[in-house]
Amino acid sequence: MPCEDGPQMPAEAAACSEEVAGAAPDLQREMVRCRTEIAAVEALLRGGHPDVAGLCLALSDWSAELRILEKERE
């Protein structure tokens, strides 16, 4: 779920950013954003957030976006 003031990059997303280093800067930035948002949604789910359906939808959307970007990178 997007954060108004911009989410902090979790360690998992930062580690993944190295694998897209050769991608175009915009594509790389969007892939890192997707991973950051996925990690934030997963954290909310693990933390017991009551909106499970909404978070699952967000997780599905961000994951689909990441898959699209990864195909563009190929």
C-alpha positions as CSV (number, residue, x, y, z in Angstrom):
1,M,0.0,0.0,0.0
2,P,1.5,3.3,-1.0
3,C,2.6,5.6,1.7
4,E,2.1,9.4,1.3
5,D,5.5,10.4,2.5
6,G,7.3,7.5,0.8
7,P,8.1,4.2,2.4
8,Q,11.4,3.3,3.8
9,M,13.3,0.6,1.8
10,P,13.4,-2.7,3.7
11,A,16.6,-4.7,3.6
12,E,15.0,-7.3,1.3
13,A,14.2,-4.6,-1.3
14,A,17.6,-3.1,-1.0
15,A,19.3,-6.4,-1.6
16,C,17.2,-7.0,-4.6
17,S,18.1,-3.6,-6.1
18,E,21.5,-5.0,-7.0
19,E,20.1,-7.5,-9.4
20,V,18.5,-4.8,-11.5
21,A,21.5,-2.5,-11.6
22,G,21.9,-3.1,-15.3
23,A,18.3,-2.1,-16.1
24,A,17.3,1.4,-17.2
25,P,17.2,3.8,-14.2
26,D,13.4,4.3,-14.4
27,L,12.7,0.5,-14.7
28,Q,15.1,-0.1,-11.8
29,R,13.5,2.5,-9.7
30,E,10.0,1.0,-10.4
31,M,11.2,-2.5,-9.6
32,V,12.6,-1.4,-6.3
33,R,9.4,0.5,-5.5
34,C,7.4,-2.7,-6.2
35,R,9.6,-4.7,-3.9
36,T,9.4,-2.1,-1.2
37,E,5.6,-2.0,-1.4
38,I,5.4,-5.8,-1.4
39,A,7.5,-5.9,1.7
40,A,5.4,-3.3,3.4
41,V,2.2,-5.2,2.6
42,E,3.7,-8.4,3.9
43,A,4.7,-6.7,7.1
44,L,1.2,-5.5,7.7
45,L,-0.2,-9.0,7.0
46,R,2.3,-10.6,9.4
47,G,1.5,-7.9,12.0
48,G,-2.2,-8.8,12.1
49,H,-3.7,-5.9,10.2
50,P,-7.5,-6.4,10.0
51,D,-7.9,-5.6,6.3
52,V,-6.6,-9.0,5.0
53,A,-8.7,-8.9,1.8
54,G,-7.4,-5.4,0.9
55,L,-3.8,-6.3,1.7
56,C,-4.0,-9.5,-0.4
57,L,-5.4,-7.4,-3.3
58,A,-2.5,-4.9,-2.9
59,L,0.0,-7.8,-2.7
60,S,-1.4,-9.3,-5.9
61,D,-1.3,-6.0,-7.7
62,W,2.2,-5.1,-6.7
63,S,3.4,-8.6,-7.5
64,A,1.8,-8.5,-11.0
65,E,3.4,-5.1,-11.6
66,L,6.8,-6.5,-10.6
67,R,6.4,-9.5,-13.0
68,I,5.5,-7.0,-15.8
69,L,8.6,-5.0,-15.1
70,E,10.8,-8.0,-14.9
71,K,9.6,-9.1,-18.4
72,E,10.4,-5.7,-19.7
73,R,13.9,-6.0,-18.3
74,E,14.5,-9.2,-20.4
